[in-house]
Amino acid sequence: MGSDGGQNLVEVRGLRVWFPVQKSFIERLLSRQRLFVHAVDGVSFEIRQGEVFGLAGESGSGKTTTGRAIVRLEAPTAGHILFEGVDLATVSGEQLRRMRQRMQVIFQDPYASLNPRMKIGDAIGHSLEIFGVARGEEKRRRVMEIMERVGLTPTGPLYEKFPHQLSGGQRQRAVMARALVLRPDLIVADEPIAMADVSVRASLLQLLLDLKREFDLTYLFITHDLATAKYICNRIAVMYLGKIVEMGNLAQVYGNPQHPYTQALLAAVPVPDPDVRRRQPMPKGEIPSPISPPPGCRFHPRCVYAMERCSQEEPSFLEVEKGHLVACHQVSP
């Protein structure tokens, strides 16, 4: 696994992704004010060469949008995304196309991300044709090779099948193969095992780690499950409502969680012992609307430790120990 001293492959600085809210004709007449969904609202982090960097949080936290913005599937509203020094937020056209060859995505829902009318072998090898890497028999050879490596066997018959003819685990391996066939440097894995059966999740996670070592990959691993993140990640950032609230290595975030939201997420991880009782209070209420996020600390309406300052002043991102950063008024460096 990657070390703390590695070179940065990706540097995200002040990234914002806001989506305009669609209004009806009458609403536009009555109000000229434009509303935005603050999906990602000023996040900064770096992903080191060869590491697995985790983004964790519940649905609506902005982690998937962050991953999509890094590979420019979503256009950033503001901020910088540096990939080996090249700002992906500003490039376009052929330069962006060349950069995309080095970044691939494993999507959460393999069935939705595969063309139902395209055979599995053609779907995996399609990017080889798009980027002019291989065609014909050479494309087929490369696709068979990567199918073998991800355990999509027997390769011959499966090459000719359509997505609906595969099991859930096989479809997940197919989208892994499609991401790997170009030999990228960075893979954004967006909940890559969420749609798989529980029985095959461990084997898919182990496969991701084996492929990382074999192909010298760097992962951005997006998940809502902190138990899964602990198995595969080197460092982890916890997101809440478009902001990162805590970031550090596994020992820091799991062994010494400082933010109340991180503590609540860890307390929610099931323990296989019926005698163990939950002691950490659950956050109250639901995650607020990203259209009008709360002032101050965004977690304060649900935080059991909230004080008056939390609703007025946004907390700074403080380093409580080397590499361990927390945004909370309760924490002092």
Buried (B, 14 or more C-beta within 10 A) or exposed (E): EBEEEBEBBBBBBEBBBBBEEEBEEEEEEEEEEEBBBBBBBBBBBBBBBBBBBBBBBBEBBBBBBBBBBBBBBBEBBBBBBBBBEBBBBEBEEEEEEEBBBBBBBBBBBBBEBBEEEEBBBBBBBBBBEEEEBBEEEEBBEBBBEBBEBBBBBEBEEBBEBBBEEBEEBBBBBBBBBBBBBBBBBBBBBBBBBBBBEEEBBEBBBEBBBEBBEEBEBBBBBBBBBBEBBBBBBBBBBBBBBBBBBBBBBBEBBBEEBBBBBBBBBBBBEEEEEEEEEEEBEEBEEEBBEBEEBBEBBBBBBBBEEBEEEBBEEBBEBBEBEEEBBBBBBBBEE
